Amino acid sequence: MNVPKSEWPSSLDDKELEELDTYLRVHGNDGDLMLDGVHGLLSAVAVGPLEVKPEEWLHEVLHDAFEDEDQGNRVLALLAKLNDSVTAELDVDAYEPILGEIDTEEGPMLSAAGWCEGFSRGIDMRAQLWEARLAEDPELMQLLGPIMALAVDEGVLQADAEFEKLTDEEYDECLGQLPEVLIAVGNYWRENAPTEAELGALVKPRRDGEEHPPRQRAGHWVH
């Protein structure tokens, strides 16, 4: 079902996206997620195995104190709307990944690097469930194939084996598959919910100030 963008529920308009993008750039430091990364993170959270509450993922997005209450309320409202838009757009087959742009000799080009980094951090929010299932069920790894290919190509994911760079056509093909990949992964977790054993193996949540565990995808390290 294709629904016009004007009818997408809870979607940010271009002005709102620009406003949020500007805030994240002004207040972001090296390694912090920009708008494309935040969208990738929220996409992983939306299709993941277990709910991740806003107070959890906001720690991955916001790092500076707000200048005033109005600014804080505005930024939080935009992030909430962006979060709602992911599921809403997937439900009506209208999802489009927010991508970054890089300068090349041929001119500006879209890049999935930030989105993939954010998606990886979204997986980290429930890392044990993802890792356990990826190790046991090759179907999930296969479903994630296009995302993995983009992540390896962009250097977000480090693979044990050597892989040739994707051609422009292969890169664009992987990008085009992202909506259906997310829908398939979301369906996978709904149909194969975490078992009691998997849930029982979860460790206590990370406290503020504690280091993230190393990120690994079935034997492949992420930096």
N, C-alpha and C positions, 0 to 999 in steps of 0.2 A: 504494500500500500504506500504510494507516494503522496505526501501531503505538502501543499505549498508552504514555503518557509514562513510566510506571513501568518500561517495557522499553527506553527509549531508551538506547543505549550511551553511556557517558562524559558524560552530561548532569549539570550541577550541580543540586542540589536548591535549594529556596528559601533554606535557611539558608546554604548556600555562596555563593549569589548575593548575599545580603545582606552576608555577610562581605567578599566582594571589593568590592562597591559601597562599603561603609564605608571600606575601606582606600584606594580610589581617591579618594574625596571628602576624606578627611583629608589625604592627601598630594598632592592635585592643586592646581595653580595655574591662573590664567586661561589659557584656550586648551588646557589638557590634556584628554585624552579621559577621560570618565567611563565607566561600565560599558556604557551604550548605544553610545558611540562605539567602545569596544574591540570590541564585538560586530560593529559595522559594518565595522571594519577587518579583523577576522579573516574575516568573510564574503567580502570582496573578495579577500583572500589565498587563500581556499579555492577560489574559482572562477576565479582569474586564469590568465594565460598561462604563468607560470613559477614554480617553487617559491620561496617566501620563507621562509627559515629563521627559527626563533624568535629567534636572536641579532640578527636584523635588525629584526623587528617589535617586539621588546621595548623597543627604544630609543624607540618612539613611545608606549609605555604607562607605563614606569617612569622616574622622574626623580630620585627621592630614594634615598639609601642606606638599606638596611634597618636597623632598630634592633638586630636580632640575627639569628643564623643561623636560628633556628627560624621567626621571622617571614618571612625571605626564602624559606626552603624551602616554607612554607605558601602564600605568595602565588604563587610560581612554579608550585606544583602546581595551584592553582586556575586560573591562566591557561592552563596546559597542558591541563587538563580542559575548559576553555571552548573552547579552540582545537579540540580533538578533537571536541567536541560538534557543531560547525558541520557538518563533513563527515558525521558519523554521522547527524545529524538530516535532512540533505538526502537521504542515501541511503535513508532509510525514510519519506520524505515527512512528516516531523514537525517541520520547521524553523519556529520562530517568532522574529521579530526582537525583540531587547530594546530597548524604547523608553523614552524619558524621559517625565517628566510635568511639565506646566506649569499654573500657576494662571490661570484666566480668570474673567470675571464670571459665567460659567455654572457654574464649579467646575473641579476638576482635569480636564485633558484630556491624552491621550497625544500625544507629539510625536516625529516622526521626525528632527528636526534633528540631534541628536547621532549617531544611527545613520548618517545621510547624510554627516556630516562625517567619521566614521570610515571609511566606505566610500570616500570620496574620498582619504583618506590611504592606504588600502590600495591603491588604484590607483596612487598616487604611488610605491609601493615598486617598481613595474615600469612607471613612467610612459611610457617611450619605446615599449614594446611596445603598451600600450593606445592611446597617442596616434596612433601610426602606423596601427594597424588601424582606429581610429575614423575617421580621415581618409580611408581607402581603401575601407572596407566599411560601407555604410549599414545592413546587417543587424545589426551589433553595436550601433549606436546605437539602432536600433529595439527591440532586445531590452532595452536599458537604459532604455527610455522611462519606465516608472513610477518608477524611481529618480530619473531626471533631473527628472521633474515634481515629485516631493516635494522634491528638493534646491533647485530654483528657488523653489518655494513657500515654503520655509523660509529662503531667503536664503543658503544654502550655496553655490549655484551662481548666478552672475550671467549672465543671458542678454542677448544683443544686442537682442533684440526685447522689447516689453512683453507680459507675459502676465497675464491675470486670475488672481486668487487662486482656488485650487481650492475648490469647494464642500465641505461636510463629507462629502457622499456620494462625491465624486470622490477626496477625500483617503483616505477609508476604503477605497475600491476599490483605489487604488494600494498601500496598506498590505497589503491582502489578496493582491495579486499578487506581493509580494516573494519568497515561497518559489519560485514557478514561474519568476520572473525569474532567480533565482540558479541554479536547475537548468538553465535554458536557456542562460545565459551559460557555465556550466561545461561543458556539452555543446558549445557553440560552440568553445571553446578546445581541447577534446579532438579535435574533428573538423577544426579549422583551426589547428593548432599553429603557433607562430612559425616563420617561414622562416629559413634560414641567413643570408639578407641582414639580416633583422630582428634576429637574435641578434648578428650581426657588428657591427651599428650601436650596440649597447649601450655606454654609457660606463662608466668604472670606478665602483664604488660610492662613495656619499658617505661621506666620513670624518667621524668624530666632531667636532662643532664647526662643520662647514660648513653653510651655509645651504641650506634646501630650495630647489629651483628653483620658479619661479612655477607654480601649478597652473592648467591650462587644459584645457577639454574642447571640442575642435573649435571653437575660436574664442570660447569662453565662459570667463571668468576666475572662479576660485574664490578666496575670501578665507579 
